[in-house]
Amino acid sequence: MTNIESSEKAVTGKESLAQQLARCLDSSQIAVDNESLNIWGTDWTRSFSINPSAIVFPKTTEQIVELVKLAPELGISLVPSGGRTGLSGGAVASDNEVVVSMDRMNQILDFNPVDRIVRCQAGLITAKLQEFAAEQNLFYPVDFASSGSSQIGGNIATNAGGIRVIRYGMTRESIAGLKVVTGTGDVLDLNKGLMKNATGYDLRHFFIGSEGTLGIVTEAEIRLIPQPENQIVQVLGVNDLRNILQVLQLFQSKITLSAFEFFSDLAMQKVLEHRDALQRPFSEVCPYYVLLEYDESEDDSATEAFTEAYEQTLVLDGIVSQSLQQAASLWELREGISESIAPYTPYKNDVSVPVKDIPDFLTEVDQLVQTHYPDFEVCWYGHIGDGNLHLNILRPSDNTIEEFYERCHSISPMLFEKIQQRRGSISAEHGVGLLKRDFLGYSRSDAEMRLMQQLKSVFDPNGIMNPGKLLTSSTV
């Protein structure tokens, strides 16, 4: 068969599939053109081959039910897709799967002001929920750099964290109820927004963090909280990793922190190179920086904590925001890192260890990378207050993407062994997806993985829900 004939056959096959999918969806909700396949078939990882057979854009839970029931008949698998901001390949379609985009299920459906619960569709953009909460003089605390494009369903699928976990917890803490379509086409209305519900297994928690492998979340009931006070931001310069933990303890003894972030000077350099309008927070160059945020009413206590830290030489310098605009600029030094290093095609690791172990862990991993790949730049940052660190290895210009990822992947077992020794996690908030699927055993026991496989079999007996993600073929 010639290449032209093969190409024509592939196109014909996709057109035929589109006709079959039109049994449960309008033709305007189905895309098989190459541009759509390339856009919706992947996420931010950009390091896996993509090969979806079609993209569908359902508008209702009922349409997803029909699609799920049709899938085994057509011999297709489904990849749920939100804002495609994932960093572990969880939304990549690489084996002729049909991508189920939630883009058109993006509405706020109801708001209960008494219980402070908003019911929304899974495709709602995170920032839109935050804006809605603010209009009600309430607050949705889950926040991160991609909030302007990430979707609520994707946040739930990965149990997303972000910058304020130290105070408000992960996405899980905000979820009062879920509507889910399982791999059998059953619709589960879980917990129904209740505060107290002692009627056996709380199935909603199986789906939070399941990465779409058990079913598709179509709606969520999300509990909002009172608006916090105006926030003050400090950025501190630190010359020793161990001092950071002492600074954390000192501030926590005096105030309630909303955020406690960490980034290296290399990370700051990349942001400043990328965003000309930003400048260093103070003249002294420090190896490490801490950004912390707290309620305005605690500013005096925070100033007292900074004074003690400075007198004990735990910090070298610091700056306190004097306006909302300055606070936002200081946050850009931290939140702009991911975007600024994107041109380097970084190999990302999102890990967590007990907070007390962070200095030794960082030192060991730096030594590991420098020993094996001295030509690599290592960019550290993360939510150090909750033990979550982002290790970004930057690709040298003379390495192809394939060569670079292969080299980085080869040292992952050594990195994960160090995490395992500290009872940590190989994925703190980005999920497992394809990127870390083969390494799950470093964070989960054999017994845990067997139980996860059994849960998968119960909720998705036909194996159509995001196959190949999270669990390896040997455990499915």
Protein Blocks (a to p, Z undefined) as FASTA:
>chain_A
ZZklmmmmmmmmmmmmmmmmmmmpcfklccfbfklmmmmmpcfkopaccddfbdcddfbf
klmmmmmmmmmmnopacdddfehpacnhpmccfehpacddfklmcccfbdcfknopacdd
fklcfklmmmmmmmnopacfbdcfklmmpcfklmmmnopgbjmlmmnopfklmmgbdcdd
dfkopacdehklpabdcebjafklmmgonlopnbccfbdcdddddddddddddddddfbf
klmmmmmmmmmmmmccfbdcdddfklmmmmmmmmmmbccfbfbdcfbdcdddddfklmmm
mmmmmmmmmmnomafbdcddfbfklmmmmmmmmmmmmmmmmmnopadddddddfklmmmm
mmmmmmmmmmmmmmbccddddjfknopacddddddfkbcfklmmmmmmmmmmmmmmmmmm
nopafbfknonmlmlmmmmmmmbcfklmmmmmmmmmmmmmnopgoghihiafklZZ
